Amino acid sequence: FNTIGIDLLSACVNDILVMGALPLTFLDYIANDKLNPEIIEEIVSGMVKACKETGVSLVGGETAEMPDTYLSGEHDLVGVITGVVEKDKIITGKKITPGNIVLGLPSSGLHTNGYSLARKLFFDIGEYNVNDTIPELEKSVGNTLLEPHINYTKHLFSTLDVGIDIKGISHITGGGLIENIPRILPDGVGVEIQKGSWPILPVFNFMQSIGNIDEEEMFRTFNMGIGMVFVVNQRDVKTVKNCLKDISDVYEVGT
């Protein structure tokens, strides 16, 4: 359970990073049919670790026991985050123009999306167990699916702090590249993503093969190996790659 708290913080942080906001404070809400103190401690310990690493203050939280609302063994987690950005520096995507480059930052796995389909593929169709180790995957099925969602705070501010003009940022969550990038594009501007310009993680290829899933459905359900995209001027591509060379690979995934 200790990775779930990391996932919760990362999902929230990345959603405000897209506006160029520096995360400041975090609140959590955890509800079950019946609270198990040991499990809550694991969830919160992951959250605390992630908050410390990001420089975010965990300023409070709420726990609730609702046996008439939740099924046994279920956990409902909610995160509320605040951040700060100067009004004139909010990144909205309105400065994106034709010819800009779409840079992709790799994900660590599913992050926090597509789990209904992933569970069906691994456990119903594939009939795997969480402890099964599959040659194509480096870890067990369970640990592959629990791989923590990457927090891109360091990635973003490493580039903003050297004065890079990032014109738009998209957190690749549910809907994948296909549905998330268009949300930041100005009217009359489209995006072309170049398939094969980044390595698709083995877990996605494996899931596609288990269920013979259509490629478009894969790209709409999963991040397919790209967790966040920056839209920048062509002249800034090399600088971004240099800034992030010790943190992450950076792929030119489209225009």
C-alpha positions, 0 to 999 in steps of 0.5 A: 500500500505504500506506493498508493500515497506516492501515486496520489501526490504525483497525480495531483502535483502533475495536474498543477505543474501544467500551469507552471505552478510550484506545489506548496501544500497537500491535504488527503482524504482516505475512506473505507468500509472499516479503517485498518490502522496498519494499511492507513499508516502504509498509505500515509507513509508513502504520501509523506515520503513523496511530499518530503521529496517534492518540498510539499507540506502535508497540512492535514487530512481526513479519514472516514469509515463508511461501511454502507458506502464502500465494499470490504477492502476498498479504499477511496483516496482523494488529494487536494493540492495548492500551488503558486505561480505568478499570474503573468507566467501561468502556462496556458498553451495560448502561445503555441504556434505551428512549428513548435516541438512536442517533447515527451518525458517518459512514464514509469508505467501505467501511472494512475490510468487504465487500471480497469482494463489492465486488471481485466487483461492480466487477471481475467483474460491472462489469468495471471496472479500478482506474484507471477513473473513474466519474462517480458516484464522486469518485475512481478505482475503486481509490482509492475502495476504498482510502479509509482506515478512519476512526479515531474516537479524537478523536470519542470523547474529544472527547465523553467529556472534556466529561462526556457519558454515552455509554451504548453504542458500536458499531463498524459492521464486518462485519454492518453496523448490523443485526448490530453494534448488537444486541451492545451492547443489554441484554435486552429492548431493541431498536433502530429505525434510521430509513432516510434519516436519513443520506446513504448514500455513492455507492459503496454505491448504485453497488455495489447498482445494479451487482449489483442487490443486495437492500437487506438484504444491502447493510445486512448486508455494508457500513456503508452510510455509518455507521462508528460509533454512540453511544447517548446520552440525548435531552438529550445529543444537542445537546451531542455535535453541538456537541462534534464540529462541527469534526470530523465530522457527527453524524446521529440515525439511530434510537432 
